C-alpha cells in the first residue's frame, strides 16, 4: 500500500513537471513561485543557499527562476537572500549583546572576516559602527 502511494505521488510530480514545461506560466503561477522562494530564503537566513537547488525544489529551471524572481522583488535571488541576512545582522547588532563572531556564526557566514567584509561592502560602514548606532 505504501509503495503504491509513493509511486502515485511520483507519477503526479512527473506529470506536473512535464506539463509545466509545455505551457507558458500565468502571472499567478509566477507570483506563487516567487513568494514561495522568498519565504524559503527568509526562513533560511542562518545559512548560504544554493539558488540552483532552490529552483529545482520549486520545479522550475534555474534561468527562468532568476529572471522572474528579479522582476518581483527587484533583485536576484542570491542578492535578496544576502540582503536579508545583512538586515538580520543589523537587527542582532542593535538589539542583542551577541558578539560579532556569534552573529557571523548564527547567520552561517564562512568566517567573521568574510562577514565583516560583506557587511562593509553592502552597508558602507563597519560592523562596530552599526553596533554603536543602537
C-alpha positions in Angstrom: 0.0 0.0 0.0 2.8 2.5 0.9 4.7 1.7 -2.3 1.6 2.4 -4.4 1.1 5.8 -2.8 4.8 6.7 -3.3 4.6 5.7 -7.0 1.3 7.6 -7.4 2.8 10.8 -5.9 5.9 10.4 -8.1 3.9 10.0 -11.2 1.9 13.1 -10.4 5.0 15.1 -9.8 6.5 13.9 -13.2 3.3 14.8 -14.9 3.2 18.2 -13.3 6.8 18.9 -14.3 6.2 17.8 -17.9 3.1 19.9 -18.3 4.7 23.0 -16.7 7.4 22.9 -19.5 4.8 23.0 -22.3 2.7 25.9 -21.3 3.8 29.5 -20.5 3.2 30.2 -16.9 0.5 32.7 -15.9 1.0 35.7 -13.6 -0.5 33.8 -10.6 1.9 30.9 -11.1 4.9 33.2 -11.3 3.9 35.2 -8.2 3.3 31.9 -6.3 6.8 30.6 -7.2 8.5 33.9 -6.2 6.5 34.1 -3.0 7.5 30.5 -2.1 11.1 31.3 -2.9 11.1 34.5 -0.8 9.6 32.6 2.2 12.2 29.8 1.9 15.0 32.4 1.6 13.8 34.4 4.6 13.4 31.2 6.7 16.9 30.2 6.0 19.0 33.2 7.0 21.2 31.0 9.1 23.0 29.6 6.0 24.0 30.2 2.5 21.5 29.0 -0.1 22.1 27.2 -3.4 19.8 29.0 -5.8 20.0 26.3 -8.4 18.9 23.8 -5.8 16.1 26.1 -4.7 14.8 26.4 -8.3 14.9 22.7 -8.7 12.9 22.2 -5.5 10.3 24.6 -6.9 10.2 22.6 -10.1 11.4 25.4 -12.3 14.5 26.0 -14.4 17.3 28.0 -12.8 17.5 30.5 -15.7 13.7 31.1 -15.7 13.6 31.3 -11.9 16.4 34.0 -11.8 14.7 36.0 -14.5 11.2 36.1 -12.9 12.4 36.4 -9.4 14.4 39.6 -10.2 11.3 41.2 -11.6 9.1 40.9 -8.5 11.4 41.8 -5.6 13.8 43.8 -7.8 16.9 41.8 -7.1 18.4 38.5 -7.9 17.6 35.6 -5.6 21.2 35.4 -4.1 21.3 39.2 -3.6 17.8 39.1 -2.0 19.0 36.4 0.4 22.2 38.2 1.3 20.4 41.5 1.9 18.0 39.7 4.3 21.0 38.2 6.1 22.7 41.6 6.4 19.4 43.1 7.7 19.1 40.3 10.3 22.7 41.0 11.3 21.8 44.7 11.8 18.9 43.7 14.0 21.1 41.4 16.1 23.8 44.0 16.4 21.3 46.7 17.6 19.1 44.5 19.8 21.3 41.9 21.3 24.6 41.5 23.1 25.8 38.8 20.8 29.4 39.2 19.7 30.2 39.8 16.0 31.6 36.3 15.9 28.4 34.8 17.3 26.3 36.7 14.8 28.6 35.6 12.0 28.2 32.0 13.1 24.4 32.3 13.7 23.9 33.6 10.1 26.2 31.0 8.6 28.9 33.2 7.2 32.2 31.5 6.3 34.1 33.4 8.9 34.0 36.6 10.9 36.3 38.3 8.4 34.1 37.3 5.5 31.1 38.6 7.3 32.8 41.9 8.1 33.9 42.4 4.5 30.4 41.6 3.1 28.8 43.9 5.7 31.0 46.8 4.9 30.5 46.3 1.1 26.7 46.2 1.5 26.3 49.0 4.1 29.3 51.2 3.5 30.4 51.0 7.2 32.0 48.7 9.7 30.1 46.3 12.0 31.3 48.2 15.1 29.7 51.4 13.8 26.4 49.6 13.4 26.5 48.4 16.9 27.1 51.9 18.2 24.0 53.2 16.3 21.7 51.2 18.6 
